[in-house]
């Protein structure tokens, strides 16, 4: 999905299902190894996540730079 090739429409195959699939996989991994896979909210609030080039801005960020 994030292969760095140009796709200005941001429409990838099954991109509408990405969040649901990722959530399911993450929760499964978290059940098996919670010490390695923290809560998703912990990651989303981390500086590393916020500075990631793969993290996209939400509508509020785009309006209020």
Predicted model as a PDB file, atoms N, CA, C, CB and O in Angstrom, pLDDT in the B-factor column:
MODEL        1                                                                  
ATOM      1  N   UNK A   1       0.817  -1.187   0.000  1.00 52.00           N  
ATOM      2  CA  UNK A   1       0.000   0.000   0.000  1.00 52.00           C  
ATOM      3  C   UNK A   1       0.866   1.259   0.000  1.00 52.00           C  
ATOM      4  CB  UNK A   1      -0.933  -0.006   1.199  1.00 52.00           C  
ATOM      5  O   UNK A   1       0.572   2.207  -0.728  1.00 52.00           O  
ATOM      6  N   UNK A   2       1.910   1.280   0.791  1.00 58.00           N  
ATOM      7  CA  UNK A   2       2.782   2.452   0.858  1.00 58.00           C  
ATOM      8  C   UNK A   2       4.097   2.156   0.150  1.00 58.00           C  
ATOM      9  CB  UNK A   2       3.037   2.866   2.326  1.00 58.00           C  
ATOM     10  O   UNK A   2       5.152   2.115   0.784  1.00 58.00           O  
ATOM     11  N   UNK A   3       4.037   1.954  -1.142  1.00 60.00           N  
ATOM     12  CA  UNK A   3       5.225   1.539  -1.871  1.00 60.00           C  
ATOM     13  C   UNK A   3       6.006   2.717  -2.450  1.00 60.00           C  
ATOM     14  CB  UNK A   3       4.837   0.598  -2.977  1.00 60.00           C  
ATOM     15  O   UNK A   3       6.961   2.513  -3.199  1.00 60.00           O  
ATOM     16  N   UNK A   4       5.616   3.939  -2.114  1.00 62.00           N  
ATOM     17  CA  UNK A   4       6.291   5.173  -2.517  1.00 62.00           C  
ATOM     18  C   UNK A   4       6.203   5.462  -4.003  1.00 62.00           C  
ATOM     19  CB  UNK A   4       7.723   5.112  -2.119  1.00 62.00           C  
ATOM     20  O   UNK A   4       6.809   6.429  -4.464  1.00 62.00           O  
ATOM     21  N   UNK A   5       5.477   4.670  -4.769  1.00 63.00           N  
ATOM     22  CA  UNK A   5       5.251   5.017  -6.158  1.00 63.00           C  
ATOM     23  C   UNK A   5       4.155   6.064  -6.211  1.00 63.00           C  
ATOM     24  CB  UNK A   5       4.879   3.768  -7.002  1.00 63.00           C  
ATOM     25  O   UNK A   5       3.321   6.137  -5.308  1.00 63.00           O  
ATOM     26  N   UNK A   6       4.147   6.844  -7.218  1.00 63.00           N  
ATOM     27  CA  UNK A   6       3.192   7.933  -7.329  1.00 63.00           C  
ATOM     28  C   UNK A   6       1.772   7.404  -7.577  1.00 63.00           C  
ATOM     29  CB  UNK A   6       3.609   8.884  -8.453  1.00 63.00           C  
ATOM     30  O   UNK A   6       1.554   6.573  -8.459  1.00 63.00           O  
ATOM     31  N   UNK A   7       0.847   7.883  -6.812  1.00 55.00           N  
ATOM     32  CA  UNK A   7      -0.571   7.597  -7.005  1.00 55.00           C  
ATOM     33  C   UNK A   7      -1.331   8.801  -6.453  1.00 55.00           C  
ATOM     34  CB  UNK A   7      -1.009   6.241  -6.291  1.00 55.00           C  
ATOM     35  O   UNK A   7      -1.806   8.767  -5.318  1.00 55.00           O  
ATOM     36  N   UNK A   8      -1.446   9.860  -7.244  1.00 58.00           N  
ATOM     37  CA  UNK A   8      -2.015  11.110  -6.740  1.00 58.00           C  
ATOM     38  C   UNK A   8      -3.437  10.984  -6.209  1.00 58.00           C  
ATOM     39  CB  UNK A   8      -1.992  12.130  -7.818  1.00 58.00           C  
ATOM     40  O   UNK A   8      -3.850  11.800  -5.385  1.00 58.00           O  
ATOM     41  N   UNK A   9      -4.191   9.998  -6.651  1.00 62.00           N  
ATOM     42  CA  UNK A   9      -5.554   9.828  -6.164  1.00 62.00           C  
ATOM     43  C   UNK A   9      -5.599   9.194  -4.790  1.00 62.00           C  
ATOM     44  CB  UNK A   9      -6.348   8.997  -7.130  1.00 62.00           C  
ATOM     45  O   UNK A   9      -6.629   9.244  -4.118  1.00 62.00           O  
ATOM     46  N   UNK A  10      -4.493   8.594  -4.360  1.00 60.00           N  
ATOM     47  CA  UNK A  10      -4.431   7.874  -3.088  1.00 60.00           C  
ATOM     48  C   UNK A  10      -5.463   6.746  -3.027  1.00 60.00           C  
ATOM     49  CB  UNK A  10      -4.649   8.841  -1.924  1.00 60.00           C  
ATOM     50  O   UNK A  10      -5.949   6.395  -1.952  1.00 60.00           O  
ATOM     51  N   UNK A  11      -5.787   6.190  -4.181  1.00 65.00           N  
ATOM     52  CA  UNK A  11      -6.733   5.082  -4.241  1.00 65.00           C  
ATOM     53  C   UNK A  11      -5.952   3.815  -4.539  1.00 65.00           C  
ATOM     54  CB  UNK A  11      -7.842   5.330  -5.319  1.00 65.00           C  
ATOM     55  O   UNK A  11      -5.508   3.586  -5.664  1.00 65.00           O  
ATOM     56  N   UNK A  12      -5.796   3.015  -3.531  1.00 66.00           N  
ATOM     57  CA  UNK A  12      -5.081   1.761  -3.664  1.00 66.00           C  
ATOM     58  C   UNK A  12      -6.078   0.612  -3.577  1.00 66.00           C  
ATOM     59  CB  UNK A  12      -3.982   1.629  -2.579  1.00 66.00           C  
ATOM     60  O   UNK A  12      -7.164   0.764  -3.019  1.00 66.00           O  
ATOM     61  N   UNK A  13      -5.709  -0.518  -4.121  1.00 65.00           N  
ATOM     62  CA  UNK A  13      -6.547  -1.701  -4.044  1.00 65.00           C  
ATOM     63  C   UNK A  13      -6.853  -2.008  -2.583  1.00 65.00           C  
ATOM     64  CB  UNK A  13      -5.865  -2.908  -4.730  1.00 65.00           C  
ATOM     65  O   UNK A  13      -5.936  -2.157  -1.775  1.00 65.00           O  
ATOM     66  N   UNK A  14      -8.096  -2.100  -2.250  1.00 72.00           N  
ATOM     67  CA  UNK A  14      -8.581  -2.424  -0.902  1.00 72.00           C  
ATOM     68  C   UNK A  14      -8.199  -1.376   0.148  1.00 72.00           C  
ATOM     69  CB  UNK A  14      -8.041  -3.772  -0.481  1.00 72.00           C  
ATOM     70  O   UNK A  14      -8.219  -1.683   1.339  1.00 72.00           O  
ATOM     71  N   UNK A  15      -7.856  -0.165  -0.252  1.00 71.00           N  
ATOM     72  CA  UNK A  15      -7.467   0.852   0.722  1.00 71.00           C  
ATOM     73  C   UNK A  15      -8.601   1.199   1.672  1.00 71.00           C  
ATOM     74  CB  UNK A  15      -6.999   2.102   0.011  1.00 71.00           C  
ATOM     75  O   UNK A  15      -8.351   1.668   2.783  1.00 71.00           O  
ATOM     76  N   UNK A  16      -9.838   0.979   1.261  1.00 77.00           N  
ATOM     77  CA  UNK A  16     -10.982   1.250   2.136  1.00 77.00           C  
ATOM     78  C   UNK A  16     -11.061   0.238   3.285  1.00 77.00           C  
ATOM     79  CB  UNK A  16     -12.286   1.225   1.325  1.00 77.00           C  
ATOM     80  O   UNK A  16     -11.747   0.485   4.277  1.00 77.00           O  
ATOM     81  N   UNK A  17     -10.371  -0.885   3.160  1.00 81.00           N  
ATOM     82  CA  UNK A  17     -10.396  -1.920   4.195  1.00 81.00           C  
ATOM     83  C   UNK A  17      -9.133  -1.940   5.049  1.00 81.00           C  
ATOM     84  CB  UNK A  17     -10.590  -3.271   3.559  1.00 81.00           C  
ATOM     85  O   UNK A  17      -9.030  -2.732   5.986  1.00 81.00           O  
ATOM     86  N   UNK A  18      -8.171  -1.074   4.733  1.00 79.00           N  
ATOM     87  CA  UNK A  18      -6.876  -1.106   5.386  1.00 79.00           C  
ATOM     88  C   UNK A  18      -6.965  -0.971   6.902  1.00 79.00           C  
ATOM     89  CB  UNK A  18      -6.012  -0.019   4.837  1.00 79.00           C  
ATOM     90  O   UNK A  18      -6.368  -1.770   7.623  1.00 79.00           O  
ATOM     91  N   UNK A  19      -7.689   0.011   7.395  1.00 82.00           N  
ATOM     92  CA  UNK A  19      -7.770   0.243   8.842  1.00 82.00           C  
ATOM     93  C   UNK A  19      -8.356  -0.956   9.580  1.00 82.00           C  
ATOM     94  CB  UNK A  19      -8.610   1.481   9.130  1.00 82.00           C  
ATOM     95  O   UNK A  19      -7.858  -1.334  10.641  1.00 82.00           O  
ATOM     96  N   UNK A  20      -9.407  -1.555   9.028  1.00 88.00           N  
ATOM     97  CA  UNK A  20     -10.027  -2.718   9.674  1.00 88.00           C  
ATOM     98  C   UNK A  20      -9.076  -3.915   9.706  1.00 88.00           C  
ATOM     99  CB  UNK A  20     -11.321  -3.102   8.946  1.00 88.00           C  
ATOM    100  O   UNK A  20      -8.975  -4.609  10.718  1.00 88.00           O  
ATOM    101  N   UNK A  21      -8.390  -4.148   8.606  1.00 88.00           N  
ATOM    102  CA  UNK A  21      -7.442  -5.270   8.543  1.00 88.00           C  
ATOM    103  C   UNK A  21      -6.289  -5.032   9.518  1.00 88.00           C  
ATOM    104  CB  UNK A  21      -6.899  -5.455   7.096  1.00 88.00           C  
ATOM    105  O   UNK A  21      -5.911  -5.931  10.269  1.00 88.00           O  
ATOM    106  N   UNK A  22      -5.738  -3.831   9.504  1.00 86.00           N  
ATOM    107  CA  UNK A  22      -4.637  -3.510  10.399  1.00 86.00           C  
ATOM    108  C   UNK A  22      -5.049  -3.656  11.865  1.00 86.00           C  
ATOM    109  CB  UNK A  22      -4.138  -2.093  10.132  1.00 86.00           C  
ATOM    110  O   UNK A  22      -4.291  -4.196  12.671  1.00 86.00           O  
ATOM    111  N   UNK A  23      -6.221  -3.189  12.205  1.00 90.00           N  
ATOM    112  CA  UNK A  23      -6.703  -3.293  13.587  1.00 90.00           C  
ATOM    113  C   UNK A  23      -6.808  -4.755  14.021  1.00 90.00           C  
ATOM    114  CB  UNK A  23      -8.070  -2.598  13.732  1.00 90.00           C  
ATOM    115  O   UNK A  23      -6.401  -5.105  15.128  1.00 90.00           O  
ATOM    116  N   UNK A  24      -7.351  -5.602  13.157  1.00 93.00           N  
ATOM    117  CA  UNK A  24      -7.483  -7.021  13.476  1.00 93.00           C  
ATOM    118  C   UNK A  24      -6.147  -7.708  13.661  1.00 93.00           C  
ATOM    119  CB  UNK A  24      -8.256  -7.718  12.401  1.00 93.00           C  
ATOM    120  O   UNK A  24      -5.965  -8.487  14.597  1.00 93.00           O  
ATOM    121  N   UNK A  25      -5.216  -7.422  12.771  1.00 93.00           N  
ATOM    122  CA  UNK A  25      -3.874  -8.015  12.858  1.00 93.00           C  
ATOM    123  C   UNK A  25      -3.187  -7.534  14.128  1.00 93.00           C  
ATOM    124  CB  UNK A  25      -3.019  -7.655  11.608  1.00 93.00           C  
ATOM    125  O   UNK A  25      -2.593  -8.329  14.856  1.00 93.00           O  
ATOM    126  N   UNK A  26      -3.267  -6.233  14.394  1.00 92.00           N  
ATOM    127  CA  UNK A  26      -2.594  -5.673  15.574  1.00 92.00           C  
ATOM    128  C   UNK A  26      -3.143  -6.285  16.860  1.00 92.00           C  
ATOM    129  CB  UNK A  26      -2.755  -4.142  15.610  1.00 92.00           C  
ATOM    130  O   UNK A  26      -2.373  -6.638  17.753  1.00 92.00           O  
ATOM    131  N   UNK A  27      -4.458  -6.413  16.964  1.00 94.00           N  
ATOM    132  CA  UNK A  27      -5.047  -6.979  18.181  1.00 94.00           C  
ATOM    133  C   UNK A  27      -4.652  -8.446  18.362  1.00 94.00           C  
ATOM    134  CB  UNK A  27      -6.578  -6.849  18.140  1.00 94.00           C  
ATOM    135  O   UNK A  27      -4.434  -8.899  19.486  1.00 94.00           O  
ATOM    136  N   UNK A  28      -4.562  -9.181  17.264  1.00 96.00           N  
ATOM    137  CA  UNK A  28      -4.134 -10.578  17.338  1.00 96.00           C  
ATOM    138  C   UNK A  28      -2.693 -10.674  17.839  1.00 96.00           C  
ATOM    139  CB  UNK A  28      -4.266 -11.258  15.960  1.00 96.00           C  
ATOM    140  O   UNK A  28      -2.380 -11.486  18.710  1.00 96.00           O  
ATOM    141  N   UNK A  29      -1.823  -9.834  17.279  1.00 95.00           N  
ATOM    142  CA  UNK A  29      -0.429  -9.824  17.726  1.00 95.00           C  
ATOM    143  C   UNK A  29      -0.319  -9.364  19.175  1.00 95.00           C  
ATOM    144  CB  UNK A  29       0.416  -8.919  16.822  1.00 95.00           C  
ATOM    145  O   UNK A  29       0.490  -9.892  19.937  1.00 95.00           O  
ATOM    146  N   UNK A  30      -1.119  -8.397  19.548  1.00 95.00           N  
ATOM    147  CA  UNK A  30      -1.093  -7.862  20.911  1.00 95.00           C  
ATOM    148  C   UNK A  30      -1.498  -8.925  21.940  1.00 95.00           C  
ATOM    149  CB  UNK A  30      -2.023  -6.646  21.019  1.00 95.00           C  
ATOM    150  O   UNK A  30      -0.945  -8.967  23.039  1.00 95.00           O  
ATOM    151  N   UNK A  31      -2.456  -9.776  21.587  1.00 96.00           N  
ATOM    152  CA  UNK A  31      -2.866 -10.853  22.497  1.00 96.00           C  
ATOM    153  C   UNK A  31      -1.719 -11.827  22.733  1.00 96.00           C  
ATOM    154  CB  UNK A  31      -4.088 -11.603  21.933  1.00 96.00           C  
ATOM    155  O   UNK A  31      -1.548 -12.350  23.835  1.00 96.00           O  
ATOM    156  N   UNK A  32      -0.933 -12.064  21.681  1.00 96.00           N  
ATOM    157  CA  UNK A  32       0.165 -13.022  21.793  1.00 96.00           C  
ATOM    158  C   UNK A  32       1.390 -12.431  22.484  1.00 96.00           C  
ATOM    159  CB  UNK A  32       0.552 -13.524  20.422  1.00 96.00           C  
ATOM    160  O   UNK A  32       2.057 -13.121  23.254  1.00 96.00           O  
ATOM    161  N   UNK A  33       1.688 -11.176  22.219  1.00 95.00           N  
ATOM    162  CA  UNK A  33       2.910 -10.549  22.757  1.00 95.00           C  
ATOM    163  C   UNK A  33       2.648  -9.086  23.137  1.00 95.00           C  
ATOM    164  CB  UNK A  33       4.065 -10.631  21.718  1.00 95.00           C  
ATOM    165  O   UNK A  33       3.138  -8.188  22.453  1.00 95.00           O  
ATOM    166  N   UNK A  34       1.900  -8.827  24.193  1.00 94.00           N  
ATOM    167  CA  UNK A  34       1.577  -7.444  24.559  1.00 94.00           C  
ATOM    168  C   UNK A  34       2.802  -6.598  24.909  1.00 94.00           C  
ATOM    169  CB  UNK A  34       0.630  -7.443  25.724  1.00 94.00           C  
ATOM    170  O   UNK A  34       2.753  -5.372  24.814  1.00 94.00           O  
ATOM    171  N   UNK A  35       3.892  -7.238  25.309  1.00 93.00           N  
ATOM    172  CA  UNK A  35       5.097  -6.473  25.629  1.00 93.00           C  
ATOM    173  C   UNK A  35       5.763  -5.892  24.384  1.00 93.00           C  
ATOM    174  CB  UNK A  35       6.084  -7.351  26.373  1.00 93.00           C  
ATOM    175  O   UNK A  35       6.512  -4.918  24.473  1.00 93.00           O  
ATOM    176  N   UNK A  36       5.492  -6.485  23.239  1.00 93.00           N  
ATOM    177  CA  UNK A  36       6.060  -5.997  21.974  1.00 93.00           C  
ATOM    178  C   UNK A  36       5.069  -5.118  21.220  1.00 93.00           C  
ATOM    179  CB  UNK A  36       6.484  -7.175  21.091  1.00 93.00           C  
ATOM    180  O   UNK A  36       5.470  -4.186  20.523  1.00 93.00           O  
ATOM    181  N   UNK A  37       3.783  -5.409  21.356  1.00 93.00           N  
ATOM    182  CA  UNK A  37       2.742  -4.698  20.623  1.00 93.00           C  
ATOM    183  C   UNK A  37       1.863  -3.908  21.589  1.00 93.00           C  
ATOM    184  CB  UNK A  37       1.888  -5.682  19.800  1.00 93.00           C  
ATOM    185  O   UNK A  37       0.881  -4.443  22.104  1.00 93.00           O  
ATOM    186  N   UNK A  38       2.200  -2.648  21.841  1.00 92.00           N  
ATOM    187  CA  UNK A  38       1.426  -1.836  22.791  1.00 92.00           C  
ATOM    188  C   UNK A  38       0.059  -1.452  22.227  1.00 92.00           C  
ATOM    189  CB  UNK A  38       2.204  -0.571  23.162  1.00 92.00           C  
ATOM    190  O   UNK A  38      -0.268  -1.767  21.083  1.00 92.00           O  
ATOM    191  N   UNK A  39      -0.717  -0.778  23.040  1.00 91.00           N  
ATOM    192  CA  UNK A  39      -2.010  -0.263  22.575  1.00 91.00           C  
ATOM    193  C   UNK A  39      -1.778   0.642  21.366  1.00 91.00           C  
ATOM    194  CB  UNK A  39      -2.753   0.515  23.715  1.00 91.00           C  
ATOM    195  O   UNK A  39      -0.788   1.372  21.308  1.00 91.00           O  
ATOM    196  N   UNK A  40      -2.683   0.586  20.419  1.00 85.00           N  
ATOM    197  CA  UNK A  40      -2.564   1.400  19.216  1.00 85.00           C  
ATOM    198  C   UNK A  40      -2.516   2.894  19.570  1.00 85.00           C  
ATOM    199  CB  UNK A  40      -3.738   1.113  18.261  1.00 85.00           C  
ATOM    200  O   UNK A  40      -1.787   3.656  18.935  1.00 85.00           O  
ATOM    201  N   UNK A  41      -3.276   3.305  20.564  1.00 87.00           N  
ATOM    202  CA  UNK A  41      -3.299   4.718  20.961  1.00 87.00           C  
ATOM    203  C   UNK A  41      -1.932   5.171  21.484  1.00 87.00           C  
ATOM    204  CB  UNK A  41      -4.377   4.954  22.035  1.00 87.00           C  
ATOM    205  O   UNK A  41      -1.556   6.328  21.300  1.00 87.00           O  
ATOM    206  N   UNK A  42      -1.194   4.278  22.127  1.00 89.00           N  
ATOM    207  CA  UNK A  42       0.155   4.603  22.604  1.00 89.00           C  
ATOM    208  C   UNK A  42       1.075   4.949  21.436  1.00 89.00           C  
ATOM    209  CB  UNK A  42       0.742   3.426  23.409  1.00 89.00           C  
ATOM    210  O   UNK A  42       1.860   5.895  21.506  1.00 89.00           O  
ATOM    211  N   UNK A  43       0.968   4.188  20.390  1.00 84.00           N  
ATOM    212  CA  UNK A  43       1.794   4.413  19.206  1.00 84.00           C  
ATOM    213  C   UNK A  43       1.371   5.699  18.507  1.00 84.00           C  
ATOM    214  CB  UNK A  43       1.696   3.217  18.235  1.00 84.00           C  
ATOM    215  O   UNK A  43       2.216   6.508  18.124  1.00 84.00           O  
ATOM    216  N   UNK A  44       0.072   5.888  18.342  1.00 81.00           N  
ATOM    217  CA  UNK A  44      -0.423   7.071  17.638  1.00 81.00           C  
ATOM    218  C   UNK A  44      -0.080   8.370  18.360  1.00 81.00           C  
ATOM    219  CB  UNK A  44      -1.919   6.972  17.460  1.00 81.00           C  
ATOM    220  O   UNK A  44      -0.006   9.424  17.728  1.00 81.00           O  
ATOM    221  N   UNK A  45       0.128   8.309  19.662  1.00 85.00           N  
ATOM    222  CA  UNK A  45       0.479   9.503  20.427  1.00 85.00           C  
ATOM    223  C   UNK A  45       1.987   9.688  20.570  1.00 85.00           C  
ATOM    224  CB  UNK A  45      -0.154   9.438  21.797  1.00 85.00           C  
ATOM    225  O   UNK A  45       2.434  10.634  21.219  1.00 85.00           O  
ATOM    226  N   UNK A  46       2.765   8.808  19.980  1.00 85.00           N  
ATOM    227  CA  UNK A  46       4.216   8.890  20.109  1.00 85.00           C  
ATOM    228  C   UNK A  46       4.807   9.873  19.096  1.00 85.00           C  
ATOM    229  CB  UNK A  46       4.844   7.504  19.926  1.00 85.00           C  
ATOM    230  O   UNK A  46       4.233  10.101  18.031  1.00 85.00           O  
ATOM    231  N   UNK A  47       5.941  10.441  19.436  1.00 83.00           N  
ATOM    232  CA  UNK A  47       6.629  11.378  18.549  1.00 83.00           C  
ATOM    233  C   UNK A  47       7.101  10.689  17.269  1.00 83.00           C  
ATOM    234  CB  UNK A  47       7.820  12.013  19.272  1.00 83.00           C  
ATOM    235  O   UNK A  47       7.089  11.293  16.196  1.00 83.00           O  
ATOM    236  N   UNK A  48       7.513   9.436  17.381  1.00 81.00           N  
ATOM    237  CA  UNK A  48       7.976   8.694  16.211  1.00 81.00           C  
ATOM    238  C   UNK A  48       6.848   8.564  15.188  1.00 81.00           C  
ATOM    239  CB  UNK A  48       8.497   7.299  16.621  1.00 81.00           C  
ATOM    240  O   UNK A  48       7.069   8.761  13.993  1.00 81.00           O  
ATOM    241  N   UNK A  49       5.654   8.235  15.646  1.00 78.00           N  
ATOM    242  CA  UNK A  49       4.505   8.096  14.745  1.00 78.00           C  
ATOM    243  C   UNK A  49       4.162   9.434  14.110  1.00 78.00           C  
ATOM    244  CB  UNK A  49       3.284   7.538  15.499  1.00 78.00           C  
ATOM    245  O   UNK A  49       3.923   9.508  12.905  1.00 78.00           O  
ATOM    246  N   UNK A  50       4.137  10.486  14.909  1.00 76.00           N  
ATOM    247  CA  UNK A  50       3.753  11.806  14.401  1.00 76.00           C  
ATOM    248  C   UNK A  50       4.754  12.352  13.395  1.00 76.00           C  
ATOM    249  CB  UNK A  50       3.606  12.782  15.549  1.00 76.00           C  
ATOM    250  O   UNK A  50       4.379  13.141  12.528  1.00 76.00           O  
ATOM    251  N   UNK A  51       6.013  11.952  13.488  1.00 78.00           N  
ATOM    252  CA  UNK A  51       7.045  12.423  12.562  1.00 78.00           C  
ATOM    253  C   UNK A  51       7.231  11.495  11.365  1.00 78.00           C  
ATOM    254  CB  UNK A  51       8.360  12.573  13.293  1.00 78.00           C  
ATOM    255  O   UNK A  51       8.035  11.785  10.478  1.00 78.00           O  
ATOM    256  N   UNK A  52       6.511  10.404  11.332  1.00 76.00           N  
ATOM    257  CA  UNK A  52       6.669   9.414  10.271  1.00 76.00           C  
ATOM    258  C   UNK A  52       6.235   9.976   8.912  1.00 76.00           C  
ATOM    259  CB  UNK A  52       5.863   8.155  10.601  1.00 76.00           C  
ATOM    260  O   UNK A  52       5.209  10.650   8.819  1.00 76.00           O  
ATOM    261  N   UNK A  53       7.011   9.701   7.864  1.00 69.00           N  
ATOM    262  CA  UNK A  53       6.609  10.144   6.525  1.00 69.00           C  
ATOM    263  C   UNK A  53       5.396   9.383   6.004  1.00 69.00           C  
ATOM    264  CB  UNK A  53       7.765   9.983   5.555  1.00 69.00           C  
ATOM    265  O   UNK A  53       4.786   9.803   5.021  1.00 69.00           O  
ATOM    266  N   UNK A  54       5.035   8.277   6.641  1.00 63.00           N  
ATOM    267  CA  UNK A  54       3.874   7.506   6.215  1.00 63.00           C  
ATOM    268  C   UNK A  54       2.591   7.973   6.893  1.00 63.00           C  
ATOM    269  CB  UNK A  54       4.097   6.038   6.499  1.00 63.00           C  
ATOM    270  O   UNK A  54       1.495   7.554   6.519  1.00 63.00           O  
ATOM    271  N   UNK A  55       2.729   8.828   7.876  1.00 64.00           N  
ATOM    272  CA  UNK A  55       1.570   9.350   8.598  1.00 64.00           C  
ATOM    273  C   UNK A  55       0.983  10.492   7.796  1.00 64.00           C  
ATOM    274  CB  UNK A  55       1.955   9.818  10.035  1.00 64.00           C  
ATOM    275  O   UNK A  55       1.703  11.430   7.451  1.00 64.00           O  
ATOM    276  N   UNK A  56      -0.287  10.442   7.494  1.00 67.00           N  
ATOM    277  CA  UNK A  56      -0.900  11.517   6.726  1.00 67.00           C  
ATOM    278  C   UNK A  56      -1.617  12.490   7.654  1.00 67.00           C  
ATOM    279  CB  UNK A  56      -1.877  10.948   5.685  1.00 67.00           C  
ATOM    280  O   UNK A  56      -2.080  12.121   8.734  1.00 67.00           O  
ATOM    281  N   UNK A  57      -1.697  13.722   7.215  1.00 64.00           N  
ATOM    282  CA  UNK A  57      -2.360  14.754   7.993  1.00 64.00           C  
ATOM    283  C   UNK A  57      -3.869  14.557   7.964  1.00 64.00           C  
ATOM    284  CB  UNK A  57      -1.992  16.142   7.469  1.00 64.00           C  
ATOM    285  O   UNK A  57      -4.434  14.104   6.969  1.00 64.00           O  
ATOM    286  N   UNK A  58      -4.511  14.909   9.079  1.00 66.00           N  
ATOM    287  CA  UNK A  58      -5.968  14.864   9.051  1.00 66.00           C  
ATOM    288  C   UNK A  58      -6.501  16.203   8.542  1.00 66.00           C  
ATOM    289  CB  UNK A  58      -6.542  14.538  10.460  1.00 66.00           C  
ATOM    290  O   UNK A  58      -5.719  17.125   8.310  1.00 66.00           O  
ATOM    291  N   UNK A  59      -7.784  16.321   8.370  1.00 68.00           N  
ATOM    292  CA  UNK A  59      -8.390  17.532   7.792  1.00 68.00           C  
ATOM    293  C   UNK A  59      -8.061  18.778   8.613  1.00 68.00           C  
ATOM    294  CB  UNK A  59      -9.911  17.367   7.693  1.00 68.00           C  
ATOM    295  O   UNK A  59      -7.810  19.840   8.044  1.00 68.00           O  
ATOM    296  N   UNK A  60      -8.060  18.660   9.938  1.00 69.00           N  
ATOM    297  CA  UNK A  60      -7.757  19.823  10.785  1.00 69.00           C  
ATOM    298  C   UNK A  60      -6.320  20.303  10.585  1.00 69.00           C  
ATOM    299  CB  UNK A  60      -7.989  19.478  12.263  1.00 69.00           C  
ATOM    300  O   UNK A  60      -6.075  21.509  10.545  1.00 69.00           O  
ATOM    301  N   UNK A  61      -5.378  19.386  10.462  1.00 63.00           N  
ATOM    302  CA  UNK A  61      -3.992  19.766  10.240  1.00 63.00           C  
ATOM    303  C   UNK A  61      -3.816  20.455   8.892  1.00 63.00           C  
ATOM    304  CB  UNK A  61      -3.090  18.543  10.326  1.00 63.00           C  
ATOM    305  O   UNK A  61      -3.027  21.392   8.766  1.00 63.00           O  
ATOM    306  N   UNK A  62      -4.540  19.997   7.901  1.00 62.00           N  
ATOM    307  CA  UNK A  62      -4.417  20.585   6.560  1.00 62.00           C  
ATOM    308  C   UNK A  62      -4.951  22.020   6.539  1.00 62.00           C  
ATOM    309  CB  UNK A  62      -5.173  19.725   5.525  1.00 62.00           C  
ATOM    310  O   UNK A  62      -4.443  22.861   5.797  1.00 62.00           O  
ATOM    311  N   UNK A  63      -5.965  22.296   7.346  1.00 67.00           N  
ATOM    312  CA  UNK A  63      -6.552  23.632   7.389  1.00 67.00           C  
ATOM    313  C   UNK A  63      -5.727  24.556   8.276  1.00 67.00           C  
ATOM    314  CB  UNK A  63      -7.998  23.568   7.892  1.00 67.00           C  
ATOM    315  O   UNK A  63      -5.545  25.727   7.943  1.00 67.00           O  
ATOM    316  N   UNK A  64      -5.229  24.052   9.393  1.00 57.00           N  
ATOM    317  CA  UNK A  64      -4.485  24.853  10.378  1.00 57.00           C  
ATOM    318  C   UNK A  64      -3.033  24.385  10.457  1.00 57.00           C  
ATOM    319  CB  UNK A  64      -5.152  24.762  11.776  1.00 57.00           C  
ATOM    320  O   UNK A  64      -2.684  23.634  11.367  1.00 57.00           O  
ATOM    321  N   UNK A  65      -2.186  24.809   9.530  1.00 51.00           N  
ATOM    322  CA  UNK A  65      -0.802  24.320   9.531  1.00 51.00           C  
ATOM    323  C   UNK A  65      -0.020  24.800  10.740  1.00 51.00           C  
ATOM    324  CB  UNK A  65      -0.094  24.759   8.268  1.00 51.00           C  
ATOM    325  O   UNK A  65       1.158  24.472  10.882  1.00 51.00           O  
TER     326      UNK A  65                                                      
ENDMDL                                                                          
END                                                                             
